Amino acid sequence: MRQLSVLGLVLLLSGCVVSSPQQSQFQAEYPNRQDIRSHSVYQFKTTPLKPGGDEYKGTDDLAQLFYVSSKSAATVELRFNYPAKSLQATSRDAQNNTLSQQTWTLLDESAAKPSDPERQYLWLTKDGVLRTKYKNCTPDMSVGCRWVERDMFITRSGDMAVQYAEGSAGMAFLVIPFYGSQKYLGVFPKV
């Protein structure tokens, strides 16, 4: 009986939170996406058609996501060099003047992340989606993992969609299980 009471208490205390406010929009856009490799130059507005839900997750400011942020940035130009496996992101003002540039390395989706911490990189999947990913598992008073992924793809209408997904799972005090995840979507119109 005591074991049953402890099991019941653990189940009551365990937590699970899932939030995905733009899931229906993502499900409509993602299956109909275009391969990002179909063009080598894209230009998008820095602000989304509709706020994605969290300005610090890369779904509300495209310039911030590509590390070319500027107060006067109106657009972001993405110039791909697929043979050299690189991407140059450039922020531009309303008069199309260059404000900031950042070069990114494009990695195959199965490649390990580079050992150089100063190097900016993105994974390019086989189906033409750009991806960033991060995972951290730390044992302490609890055991848990946290992960973050961003998928960037071209919608059927040629806009840039950015889905930010984060989650965590583990055992608090090695007894209480927990899980949480959130997803945000921002769609940036083409210029």
PyRosetta script that sets phi, psi and omega in degrees:
from pyrosetta import init, pose_from_sequence

init()
pose = pose_from_sequence("MRQLSVLGLVLLLSGCVVSSPQQSQFQAEYPNRQDIRSHSVYQFKTTPLKPGGDEYKGTDDLAQLFYVSSKSAATVELRFNYPAKSLQATSRDAQNNTLSQQTWTLLDESAAKPSDPERQYLWLTKDGVLRTKYKNCTPDMSVGCRWVERDMFITRSGDMAVQYAEGSAGMAFLVIPFYGSQKYLGVFPKV")
pose.set_psi(1, -38.4)
pose.set_omega(1, -179.8)
pose.set_phi(2, -63.3)
pose.set_psi(2, -41.1)
pose.set_omega(2, 179.3)
pose.set_phi(3, -63.4)
pose.set_psi(3, -38.2)
pose.set_omega(3, 178.5)
pose.set_phi(4, -65.6)
pose.set_psi(4, -39.0)
pose.set_omega(4, 178.1)
pose.set_phi(5, -65.5)
pose.set_psi(5, -43.4)
pose.set_omega(5, 178.5)
pose.set_phi(6, -63.7)
pose.set_psi(6, -43.3)
pose.set_omega(6, 178.2)
pose.set_phi(7, -61.4)
pose.set_psi(7, -43.2)
pose.set_omega(7, 178.1)
pose.set_phi(8, -62.8)
pose.set_psi(8, -40.8)
pose.set_omega(8, 178.1)
pose.set_phi(9, -64.1)
pose.set_psi(9, -43.7)
pose.set_omega(9, 178.6)
pose.set_phi(10, -61.8)
pose.set_psi(10, -43.4)
pose.set_omega(10, 179.5)
pose.set_phi(11, -64.5)
pose.set_psi(11, -36.6)
pose.set_omega(11, 178.2)
pose.set_phi(12, -68.8)
pose.set_psi(12, -35.0)
pose.set_omega(12, -177.4)
pose.set_phi(13, -85.4)
pose.set_psi(13, -15.6)
pose.set_omega(13, -178.4)
pose.set_phi(14, -70.5)
pose.set_psi(14, 147.0)
pose.set_omega(14, -175.7)
pose.set_phi(15, -122.7)
pose.set_psi(15, 147.0)
pose.set_omega(15, 176.6)
pose.set_phi(16, -146.4)
pose.set_psi(16, 119.5)
pose.set_omega(16, 179.9)
pose.set_phi(17, -129.3)
pose.set_psi(17, 128.5)
pose.set_omega(17, 177.7)
pose.set_phi(18, -132.4)
pose.set_psi(18, 128.2)
pose.set_omega(18, 179.2)
pose.set_phi(19, -132.8)
pose.set_psi(19, 126.0)
pose.set_omega(19, -179.5)
pose.set_phi(20, -150.1)
pose.set_psi(20, 74.9)
pose.set_omega(20, -172.1)
pose.set_phi(21, -64.9)
pose.set_psi(21, -27.7)
pose.set_omega(21, -178.1)
pose.set_phi(22, -108.1)
pose.set_psi(22, 27.2)
pose.set_omega(22, -175.6)
pose.set_phi(23, -60.6)
pose.set_psi(23, -39.6)
pose.set_omega(23, -179.0)
pose.set_phi(24, -66.4)
pose.set_psi(24, -37.3)
pose.set_omega(24, 177.4)
pose.set_phi(25, -66.5)
pose.set_psi(25, -42.1)
pose.set_omega(25, 178.3)
pose.set_phi(26, -61.7)
pose.set_psi(26, -43.6)
pose.set_omega(26, -179.5)
pose.set_phi(27, -65.2)
pose.set_psi(27, -27.2)
pose.set_omega(27, 177.1)
pose.set_phi(28, -78.3)
pose.set_psi(28, -35.7)
pose.set_omega(28, -174.5)
pose.set_phi(29, -87.3)
pose.set_psi(29, -43.6)
pose.set_omega(29, -170.1)
pose.set_phi(30, -61.3)
pose.set_psi(30, -45.1)
pose.set_omega(30, -179.8)
pose.set_phi(31, -65.0)
pose.set_psi(31, -22.8)
pose.set_omega(31, -177.7)
pose.set_phi(32, -103.7)
pose.set_psi(32, 17.6)
pose.set_omega(32, -176.3)
pose.set_phi(33, -68.1)
pose.set_psi(33, 160.8)
pose.set_omega(33, 174.4)
pose.set_phi(34, -98.8)
pose.set_psi(34, 152.3)
pose.set_omega(34, 174.3)
pose.set_phi(35, -69.8)
pose.set_psi(35, 125.7)
pose.set_omega(35, -177.1)
pose.set_phi(36, -63.2)
pose.set_psi(36, -20.6)
pose.set_omega(36, -179.6)
pose.set_phi(37, -78.9)
pose.set_psi(37, 0.6)
pose.set_omega(37, -179.8)
pose.set_phi(38, -71.4)
pose.set_psi(38, -17.6)
pose.set_omega(38, 175.4)
pose.set_phi(39, -137.2)
pose.set_psi(39, 158.0)
pose.set_omega(39, 177.9)
pose.set_phi(40, -103.3)
pose.set_psi(40, -14.2)
pose.set_omega(40, 179.0)
pose.set_phi(41, -132.4)
pose.set_psi(41, 131.3)
pose.set_omega(41, 176.1)
pose.set_phi(42, -131.7)
pose.set_psi(42, 152.4)
pose.set_omega(42, 172.5)
pose.set_phi(43, -139.9)
pose.set_psi(43, 129.5)
pose.set_omega(43, -175.9)
pose.set_phi(44, -131.5)
pose.set_psi(44, 154.8)
pose.set_omega(44, 172.2)
pose.set_phi(45, -69.1)
pose.set_psi(45, 154.0)
pose.set_omega(45, -177.8)
pose.set_phi(46, -80.7)
pose.set_psi(46, -18.2)
pose.set_omega(46, -179.6)
pose.set_phi(47, -108.2)
pose.set_psi(47, 144.5)
pose.set_omega(47, -177.2)
pose.set_phi(48, -76.6)
pose.set_psi(48, 163.8)
pose.set_omega(48, 175.5)
pose.set_phi(49, -59.5)
pose.set_psi(49, -39.3)
pose.set_omega(49, 180.0)
pose.set_phi(50, -141.7)
pose.set_psi(50, 134.0)
pose.set_omega(50, -178.6)
pose.set_phi(51, -52.3)
pose.set_psi(51, 137.0)
pose.set_omega(51, -177.0)
pose.set_phi(52, -80.2)
pose.set_psi(52, -17.9)
pose.set_omega(52, 176.3)
pose.set_phi(53, 123.9)
pose.set_psi(53, -23.9)
pose.set_omega(53, 179.7)
pose.set_phi(54, -152.5)
pose.set_psi(54, 110.9)
pose.set_omega(54, -173.3)
pose.set_phi(55, -64.4)
pose.set_psi(55, -20.8)
pose.set_omega(55, -177.2)
pose.set_phi(56, -95.6)
pose.set_psi(56, 8.1)
pose.set_omega(56, -177.8)
pose.set_phi(57, -103.2)
pose.set_psi(57, 0.8)
pose.set_omega(57, -179.9)
pose.set_phi(58, 88.5)
pose.set_psi(58, 5.8)
pose.set_omega(58, 179.4)
pose.set_phi(59, -101.6)
pose.set_psi(59, -2.7)
pose.set_omega(59, 179.6)
pose.set_phi(60, -120.4)
pose.set_psi(60, -4.6)
pose.set_omega(60, 179.3)
pose.set_phi(61, -151.8)
pose.set_psi(61, 103.5)
pose.set_omega(61, -176.6)
pose.set_phi(62, -67.8)
pose.set_psi(62, -34.8)
pose.set_omega(62, 178.8)
pose.set_phi(63, -63.7)
pose.set_psi(63, -39.6)
pose.set_omega(63, 178.4)
pose.set_phi(64, -65.0)
pose.set_psi(64, -39.7)
pose.set_omega(64, -179.7)
pose.set_phi(65, -60.7)
pose.set_psi(65, -40.0)
pose.set_omega(65, -178.5)
pose.set_phi(66, -94.9)
pose.set_psi(66, 13.8)
pose.set_omega(66, 176.8)
pose.set_phi(67, 60.1)
pose.set_psi(67, 36.3)
pose.set_omega(67, 176.4)
pose.set_phi(68, -127.0)
pose.set_psi(68, 34.3)
pose.set_omega(68, -174.3)
pose.set_phi(69, -69.4)
pose.set_psi(69, 142.1)
pose.set_omega(69, 176.6)
pose.set_phi(70, -157.7)
pose.set_psi(70, 145.0)
pose.set_omega(70, -179.1)
pose.set_phi(71, -60.1)
pose.set_psi(71, -32.2)
pose.set_omega(71, -177.3)
pose.set_phi(72, -98.1)
pose.set_psi(72, 11.2)
pose.set_omega(72, 179.0)
pose.set_phi(73, -69.1)
pose.set_psi(73, 128.2)
pose.set_omega(73, 177.9)
pose.set_phi(74, -109.0)
pose.set_psi(74, -32.1)
pose.set_omega(74, -179.3)
pose.set_phi(75, -138.5)
pose.set_psi(75, 162.3)
pose.set_omega(75, 172.8)
pose.set_phi(76, -125.0)
pose.set_psi(76, 127.5)
pose.set_omega(76, 175.7)
pose.set_phi(77, -101.9)
pose.set_psi(77, 131.7)
pose.set_omega(77, 176.2)
pose.set_phi(78, -112.9)
pose.set_psi(78, 117.9)
pose.set_omega(78, -178.8)
pose.set_phi(79, -116.0)
pose.set_psi(79, 110.2)
pose.set_omega(79, -177.4)
pose.set_phi(80, -92.6)
pose.set_psi(80, 139.1)
pose.set_omega(80, 169.0)
pose.set_phi(81, -121.4)
pose.set_psi(81, 89.4)
pose.set_omega(81, -173.4)
pose.set_phi(82, -65.0)
pose.set_psi(82, -41.0)
pose.set_omega(82, 177.8)
pose.set_phi(83, -61.5)
pose.set_psi(83, -36.8)
pose.set_omega(83, 179.7)
pose.set_phi(84, -87.1)
pose.set_psi(84, -3.1)
pose.set_omega(84, -179.9)
pose.set_phi(85, 55.2)
pose.set_psi(85, 53.7)
pose.set_omega(85, 178.5)
pose.set_phi(86, -140.5)
pose.set_psi(86, 160.9)
pose.set_omega(86, 178.3)
pose.set_phi(87, -138.4)
pose.set_psi(87, 129.9)
pose.set_omega(87, 174.5)
pose.set_phi(88, -110.0)
pose.set_psi(88, 118.8)
pose.set_omega(88, 177.1)
pose.set_phi(89, -99.4)
pose.set_psi(89, 133.5)
pose.set_omega(89, -178.4)
pose.set_phi(90, -133.1)
pose.set_psi(90, 127.8)
pose.set_omega(90, 173.1)
pose.set_phi(91, -92.4)
pose.set_psi(91, 143.2)
pose.set_omega(91, -178.3)
pose.set_phi(92, -132.1)
pose.set_psi(92, 149.8)
pose.set_omega(92, 176.6)
pose.set_phi(93, -85.7)
pose.set_psi(93, -174.7)
pose.set_omega(93, -176.8)
pose.set_phi(94, -64.1)
pose.set_psi(94, -23.6)
pose.set_omega(94, 177.9)
pose.set_phi(95, -92.4)
pose.set_psi(95, 8.2)
pose.set_omega(95, 178.5)
pose.set_phi(96, 71.5)
pose.set_psi(96, 21.9)
pose.set_omega(96, 175.1)
pose.set_phi(97, -80.7)
pose.set_psi(97, 141.6)
pose.set_omega(97, 179.2)
pose.set_phi(98, -70.7)
pose.set_psi(98, 131.3)
pose.set_omega(98, 178.5)
pose.set_phi(99, -107.8)
pose.set_psi(99, -45.7)
pose.set_omega(99, -175.9)
pose.set_phi(100, -154.5)
pose.set_psi(100, 149.4)
pose.set_omega(100, 178.7)
pose.set_phi(101, -134.1)
pose.set_psi(101, 149.1)
pose.set_omega(101, 176.7)
pose.set_phi(102, -144.9)
pose.set_psi(102, 131.8)
pose.set_omega(102, 177.6)
pose.set_phi(103, -100.9)
pose.set_psi(103, 134.5)
pose.set_omega(103, -179.4)
pose.set_phi(104, -118.0)
pose.set_psi(104, 145.7)
pose.set_omega(104, 172.5)
pose.set_phi(105, -92.0)
pose.set_psi(105, 134.7)
pose.set_omega(105, 176.6)
pose.set_phi(106, -96.8)
pose.set_psi(106, 122.2)
pose.set_omega(106, 179.9)
pose.set_phi(107, -106.1)
pose.set_psi(107, 147.5)
pose.set_omega(107, 171.1)
pose.set_phi(108, -64.2)
pose.set_psi(108, 150.1)
pose.set_omega(108, -173.9)
pose.set_phi(109, -62.0)
pose.set_psi(109, -21.6)
pose.set_omega(109, 179.6)
pose.set_phi(110, -93.5)
pose.set_psi(110, -3.1)
pose.set_omega(110, -177.1)
pose.set_phi(111, -74.6)
pose.set_psi(111, 149.5)
pose.set_omega(111, 175.0)
pose.set_phi(112, -77.3)
pose.set_psi(112, 155.0)
pose.set_omega(112, 179.5)
pose.set_phi(113, -70.4)
pose.set_psi(113, 149.2)
pose.set_omega(113, -178.3)
pose.set_phi(114, -64.5)
pose.set_psi(114, 152.1)
pose.set_omega(114, -179.8)
pose.set_phi(115, -80.2)
pose.set_psi(115, -19.3)
pose.set_omega(115, 179.9)
pose.set_phi(116, -76.0)
pose.set_psi(116, 113.3)
pose.set_omega(116, -177.4)
pose.set_phi(117, -69.1)
pose.set_psi(117, -17.7)
pose.set_omega(117, -179.7)
pose.set_phi(118, -84.3)
pose.set_psi(118, -11.4)
pose.set_omega(118, -175.3)
pose.set_phi(119, -83.1)
pose.set_psi(119, 129.8)
pose.set_omega(119, 177.0)
pose.set_phi(120, -91.7)
pose.set_psi(120, 132.9)
pose.set_omega(120, -176.2)
pose.set_phi(121, -146.9)
pose.set_psi(121, 155.6)
pose.set_omega(121, 174.8)
pose.set_phi(122, -135.7)
pose.set_psi(122, 147.7)
pose.set_omega(122, 172.4)
pose.set_phi(123, -89.1)
pose.set_psi(123, 139.6)
pose.set_omega(123, 175.0)
pose.set_phi(124, -113.3)
pose.set_psi(124, 114.0)
pose.set_omega(124, -175.7)
pose.set_phi(125, -77.0)
pose.set_psi(125, 166.5)
pose.set_omega(125, 179.3)
pose.set_phi(126, -62.0)
pose.set_psi(126, -28.7)
pose.set_omega(126, -179.4)
pose.set_phi(127, -97.3)
pose.set_psi(127, 19.7)
pose.set_omega(127, 171.1)
pose.set_phi(128, 78.1)
pose.set_psi(128, 38.5)
pose.set_omega(128, 177.0)
pose.set_phi(129, -117.3)
pose.set_psi(129, 135.4)
pose.set_omega(129, 173.2)
pose.set_phi(130, -85.4)
pose.set_psi(130, 143.1)
pose.set_omega(130, -175.8)
pose.set_phi(131, -143.5)
pose.set_psi(131, 140.9)
pose.set_omega(131, 166.3)
pose.set_phi(132, -118.8)
pose.set_psi(132, 147.8)
pose.set_omega(132, 178.4)
pose.set_phi(133, -149.4)
pose.set_psi(133, 148.5)
pose.set_omega(133, -178.1)
pose.set_phi(134, -146.0)
pose.set_psi(134, 139.4)
pose.set_omega(134, 178.1)
pose.set_phi(135, -144.2)
pose.set_psi(135, 137.9)
pose.set_omega(135, 179.1)
pose.set_phi(136, -143.3)
pose.set_psi(136, 125.3)
pose.set_omega(136, 176.2)
pose.set_phi(137, -120.5)
pose.set_psi(137, 123.7)
pose.set_omega(137, -177.4)
pose.set_phi(138, -130.7)
pose.set_psi(138, 120.9)
pose.set_omega(138, 174.2)
pose.set_phi(139, -87.0)
pose.set_psi(139, 132.2)
pose.set_omega(139, 173.3)
pose.set_phi(140, -152.1)
pose.set_psi(140, -127.9)
pose.set_omega(140, 175.7)
pose.set_phi(141, -65.2)
pose.set_psi(141, -18.7)
pose.set_omega(141, 178.5)
pose.set_phi(142, -131.3)
pose.set_psi(142, 169.9)
pose.set_omega(142, 173.8)
pose.set_phi(143, -118.7)
pose.set_psi(143, 126.7)
pose.set_omega(143, -178.1)
pose.set_phi(144, -162.2)
pose.set_psi(144, 162.6)
pose.set_omega(144, 177.4)
pose.set_phi(145, -131.8)
pose.set_psi(145, 148.3)
pose.set_omega(145, 175.4)
pose.set_phi(146, -129.5)
pose.set_psi(146, 139.0)
pose.set_omega(146, 179.0)
pose.set_phi(147, -137.7)
pose.set_psi(147, 152.1)
pose.set_omega(147, 178.5)
pose.set_phi(148, -139.5)
pose.set_psi(148, 134.5)
pose.set_omega(148, 175.3)
pose.set_phi(149, -137.6)
pose.set_psi(149, 141.6)
pose.set_omega(149, 171.1)
pose.set_phi(150, -123.5)
pose.set_psi(150, 127.3)
pose.set_omega(150, 173.2)
pose.set_phi(151, -109.9)
pose.set_psi(151, 128.0)
pose.set_omega(151, 179.1)
pose.set_phi(152, -118.9)
pose.set_psi(152, 123.8)
pose.set_omega(152, -177.6)
pose.set_phi(153, -144.0)
pose.set_psi(153, 164.1)
pose.set_omega(153, 179.6)
pose.set_phi(154, -95.1)
pose.set_psi(154, 126.0)
pose.set_omega(154, -179.6)
pose.set_phi(155, -74.4)
pose.set_psi(155, 172.6)
pose.set_omega(155, 179.8)
pose.set_phi(156, -62.1)
pose.set_psi(156, -24.6)
pose.set_omega(156, 179.1)
pose.set_phi(157, -94.3)
pose.set_psi(157, 5.5)
pose.set_omega(157, 175.8)
pose.set_phi(158, 89.4)
pose.set_psi(158, 8.8)
pose.set_omega(158, 177.3)
pose.set_phi(159, -86.1)
pose.set_psi(159, 163.8)
pose.set_omega(159, 177.3)
pose.set_phi(160, -97.0)
pose.set_psi(160, 122.6)
pose.set_omega(160, 175.9)
pose.set_phi(161, -106.7)
pose.set_psi(161, 137.6)
pose.set_omega(161, 178.1)
pose.set_phi(162, -125.0)
pose.set_psi(162, 118.1)
pose.set_omega(162, 174.3)
pose.set_phi(163, -107.1)
pose.set_psi(163, 123.7)
pose.set_omega(163, 176.8)
pose.set_phi(164, -104.0)
pose.set_psi(164, 126.3)
pose.set_omega(164, 178.4)
pose.set_phi(165, -129.3)
pose.set_psi(165, 132.1)
pose.set_omega(165, 176.1)
pose.set_phi(166, -136.4)
pose.set_psi(166, 153.8)
pose.set_omega(166, 179.8)
pose.set_phi(167, -160.1)
pose.set_psi(167, 165.9)
pose.set_omega(167, 175.4)
pose.set_phi(168, -150.8)
pose.set_psi(168, 150.4)
pose.set_omega(168, 179.0)
pose.set_phi(169, -152.6)
pose.set_psi(169, 153.1)
pose.set_omega(169, 178.1)
pose.set_phi(170, 168.7)
pose.set_psi(170, -162.8)
pose.set_omega(170, -179.8)
pose.set_phi(171, -129.4)
pose.set_psi(171, 110.0)
pose.set_omega(171, 177.1)
pose.set_phi(172, -73.2)
pose.set_psi(172, 130.0)
pose.set_omega(172, -178.4)
pose.set_phi(173, 53.9)
pose.set_psi(173, 26.0)
pose.set_omega(173, 179.4)
pose.set_phi(174, 60.5)
pose.set_psi(174, 20.1)
pose.set_omega(174, -178.1)
pose.set_phi(175, -131.1)
pose.set_psi(175, -45.8)
pose.set_omega(175, -171.0)
pose.set_phi(176, -98.3)
pose.set_psi(176, 115.3)
pose.set_omega(176, 179.2)
pose.set_phi(177, -75.9)
pose.set_psi(177, 145.9)
pose.set_omega(177, 175.4)
pose.set_phi(178, -143.0)
pose.set_psi(178, 154.3)
pose.set_omega(178, 177.7)
pose.set_phi(179, -153.7)
pose.set_psi(179, 139.4)
pose.set_omega(179, 175.7)
pose.set_phi(180, -151.9)
pose.set_psi(180, 146.2)
pose.set_omega(180, 175.9)
pose.set_phi(181, -151.2)
pose.set_psi(181, 151.4)
pose.set_omega(181, 177.9)
pose.set_phi(182, -140.1)
pose.set_psi(182, 148.0)
pose.set_omega(182, 175.8)
pose.set_phi(183, -137.5)
pose.set_psi(183, 136.9)
pose.set_omega(183, 177.1)
pose.set_phi(184, -128.4)
pose.set_psi(184, 149.2)
pose.set_omega(184, 179.3)
pose.set_phi(185, -131.8)
pose.set_psi(185, 132.3)
pose.set_omega(185, 173.3)
pose.set_phi(186, -125.4)
pose.set_psi(186, 136.6)
pose.set_omega(186, 178.3)
pose.set_phi(187, -118.0)
pose.set_psi(187, 119.6)
pose.set_omega(187, -176.2)
pose.set_phi(188, -103.8)
pose.set_psi(188, 121.5)
pose.set_omega(188, -175.7)
pose.set_phi(189, -68.9)
pose.set_psi(189, 145.0)
pose.set_omega(189, 176.5)
pose.set_phi(190, -72.2)
pose.set_psi(190, 156.7)
pose.set_omega(190, 179.0)
pose.set_phi(191, -103.4)
pose.dump_pdb("model.pdb")
